[in-house]
Amino acid sequence: MEQHFEKEIHGGQFGEIHNHYAKKDEPIPHSHLTVTCPQCGGESYRFNEYCYNGKCTFGIKQYFDYQEWYEKEQHRKALLQKKSQRLVIFTLVGFVICLLGLYLGSLHPVGYFVFFVAGSLALVFNKAGQHVENEIKEIGTEEYK
């Protein structure tokens, strides 16, 4: 049995042969996976742990993971603020209907029922609004994990 190798063979231990070829400097193709390193300005792949452009070892993955997390948290905060505004409006409407029910209760007994139901709903909306406000405050104090 005869073997013929075109490249030079280096080393070998326990029957394993390691061929190390010269690394080619291929340009990174532009795609949605390439990003510009904020430290050196070179292009790198988005999901590499580090930049690896020359001597730059900037933490690309962690940096862009943090950016995505921050944008998602800001979007979540905006949605929660809209929800909080709606709950404030519902609370005010419930309170007004509650007062109207109290007035109508002096005229007809059904008004007291309206007073009770609208007051209960106003309290529920108010509690939900407080919960949403607490969530909004927590967004500003959370740390990236």
N, C-alpha and C positions, 0 to 999 in steps of 0.2 A: 504494500500500500504506500503510495507516494503522495506527499502533500506539497503544494506550491502556494506560497504567500507572496502577494504583491507589495504589501507594506511591511515595514520593519516591525518586528514583534518585541515588546518590552516586557520584561519581568515575567511573572507567572509564579503562582504559589498554589500548591495543592491542586494542581491540574487546571487552574484558572489562568486564562491569558487576558491581559488588559491592553488593548490598543488605544492609545491616546492620539487622536488626530488634531491637527491644528484647528483652533476655533476660528470660524469664519465670521467676520463682522458683517452681518446681514442687516440692512435697514429694517426697522420695525414698520410693518405695513400699517397704514392708517385705518383704523376701525373703531368701533364703539368701545373696544377694550383698551385702547391706548389713551394715556393721560400725559399731561405735562407736569414734570416734577416742579413743585414750588420752590425748591432749594437751588437746583442747578439749571433748570429750564430745559433739560433734555426730555426726550420722550421715553416712556416706560409703559409696561403693561399694567393695567389697573389692579390686577390681583396678585402681583408680585409682592413679596413681603417688604423688600427694600428696592431702591431705585436702580442700583447697579450701573449707572452711567459714569464711567471713569472711576473716580475715587468717591463719588457721592453714594452714601448709604442711607439716604433719607427714608423713613418708614412710610412708603407710599400707601400700603394697604390700610394701615391704621389711620393715616391722615384722611383718606377718602371715605373710609368707614365712618369716621367721626363726622365728616361733612354730610353724608347721607342721613345719619342719625339726627343731626342738628336740624336739617331741613324737615324731616318727618315730625320732629317735636314741635317745630314752629307751625307746621300745617295743623297738627293736632291741637295746638294752643288756639289757633284761629277758629277752628271748628267748635271748640269748647266755649270760646267767647260768644260766638253766634248762638249757641245753645243756651248760654247763660242769659243773653238778652231776651230770647224767646220766653224763658221761664220767668223773668221779671215781668214781662208783659202779661203772661198768663196769671201771675200772682196778683197784679194790679186789677185785671179784669175780674178775677174771682173775688177780690176784696170789694170792688164796686157792686158786683151782683149780690154779695153778702149784705152790704148796706141797703141795697134796694129791697132785698128779702126782709130785712128788719123793718123797713118802712111798710112793706106790704103785709107783714105779719100783724100790724096794728089794724089793718083793714080786713084781712082774711087769714084764717089759720094756715093755709097753704104757704103763705109768705114765710112762716117760721121754718118750714121744711126747706124752702129755697135758701134761707139764711144759713141753716145748718149745713146743707150740702155744699154751697158755695164757699162757706168758711172753711170747711174741711179740705176742699180742693185748693184753696188759697194757701193753707198751711202745708199741704203736700208739695205744691209747686215751690213754695219758699224753701222748704227743706232740701228739695232737689237742687235748687239754685245755689244753696250754701255748699252742697256737696261738689257741684261743678266748680265753684269758685275755689274751693280747697284744692281740687285737681289742677286748676290753672296755676295756683301758687306753687304747687309741687313741681311743675314743669320747669320753673326757673331755678329750682334748687337741686334737680336731679343731676347726677354725674353719668357720663358715658361709661358703659361697662364693657 
